[in-house]
Amino acid sequence: MADWTENLRVTTPIIILVLMTAPYLFARALSSLTHRDLDLRGAAALGLGILFIFFGIGHFVETDAMAHMLPTWVPERVLLVYLTGLLEFTIAVGFFIPRYRRAAGFVAAAVLILFFPANIYAAIHHVPMGGHAWGPTYLFIRAPLQVIVLLWVYWFTIRNRLADR
């Protein structure tokens, strides 16, 4: 089983990119094939919703490992992991509801920025979670991935739609 979980950790960045972009790419291809204008921003937001569900699930499946990603001086680390998982589920719901997409985008961007120091701490301390055991080298994968997700959030949910015209 260790081999399977290690393979999953190595492929997690790929899974993140696929979950995030697949609905958009599918909608874009379908739009091109049918010559119909589809809601590409909505499809991209759907991908973000799926992605944040994936992130939220991680908080309940890998709770102890995620708790170790936080410094020991942080109180109630396990509870904090559960609460942030619930926050990520809430963000996902926001991405699924057009009326709340922009607000979900702002919260998602804040979460991605505010949670990144935990990734730095985990990499520096070689926490065996999601590639962090590789040490600071993992940040060469994680940091650009974080920027890509942030740009996707901005471009498809935060950015003013009038900019599309």
C-alpha positions, -999 to 999 in steps of 0.1 A, spaced: 0 0 0 29 24 6 38 22 -31 3 32 -41 1 62 -17 36 73 -27 26 72 -64 -5 92 -55 16 118 -38 39 121 -67 10 125 -92 -10 149 -70 1 180 -90 -11 163 -122 -44 154 -105 -48 190 -94 -43 203 -129 -66 178 -145 -94 183 -120 -92 221 -124 -89 223 -162 -109 193 -175 -144 208 -174 -131 240 -191 -113 220 -218 -143 198 -224 -166 228 -227 -142 246 -250 -139 215 -272 -177 210 -272 -182 247 -281 -158 244 -310 -174 212 -323 -210 224 -320 -202 260 -329 -222 271 -299 -212 296 -273 -209 277 -240 -203 292 -205 -165 287 -204 -161 307 -173 -188 286 -156 -170 254 -168 -137 267 -153 -155 275 -121 -169 240 -121 -133 227 -123 -124 248 -93 -153 235 -74 -142 199 -81 -107 209 -71 -117 224 -38 -138 193 -30 -106 173 -37 -87 196 -13 -114 193 13 -114 155 11 -77 155 17 -83 173 51 -104 144 62 -84 115 47 -49 128 55 -58 146 87 -28 136 108 -3 143 81 -19 177 74 -18 185 111 20 178 110 22 204 83 15 230 109 41 242 135 38 225 169 30 259 185 -3 261 166 -31 250 190 -57 224 181 -40 214 148 -63 185 141 -94 206 147 -79 233 125 -74 208 97 -110 197 99 -123 233 99 -102 243 69 -115 212 51 -150 224 57 -140 258 45 -127 243 13 -160 224 8 -178 258 13 -156 274 -13 -164 246 -37 -202 251 -32 -196 288 -40 -180 279 -73 -210 258 -82 -235 286 -77 -230 314 -103 -242 341 -79 -215 333 -54 -186 325 -78 -168 358 -75 -170 357 -37 -158 321 -37 -129 332 -59 -118 359 -34 -120 335 -5 -102 308 -25 -74 332 -34 -71 342 2 -70 306 13 -44 297 -13 -22 325 -1 -27 321 36 -22 283 36 10 284 15 32 290 46 21 256 58 35 241 26 68 259 32 70 247 68 61 211 57 88 212 30 115 226 53 107 200 79 103 171 54 67 163 66 58 130 48 27 145 31 20 151 -5 56 154 -16 68 176 13 91 148 24 112 158 -6 121 188 14 125 223 0 129 208 -35 91 201 -35 85 239 -34 99 240 -70 67 220 -79 43 234 -53 50 271 -57 44 273 -95 13 250 -91 0 274 -65 5 303 -88 -13 285 -117 -43 277 -94 -43 313 -82 -43 327 -118 -71 303 -128 -92 315 -98 -85 351 -107 -90 348 -145 -123 328 -143 -140 340 -111 -126 373 -98 -117 392 -129 -144 416 -141 -164 400 -170 -164 434 -188 -127 428 -194 -138 399 -217 -152 424 -242 
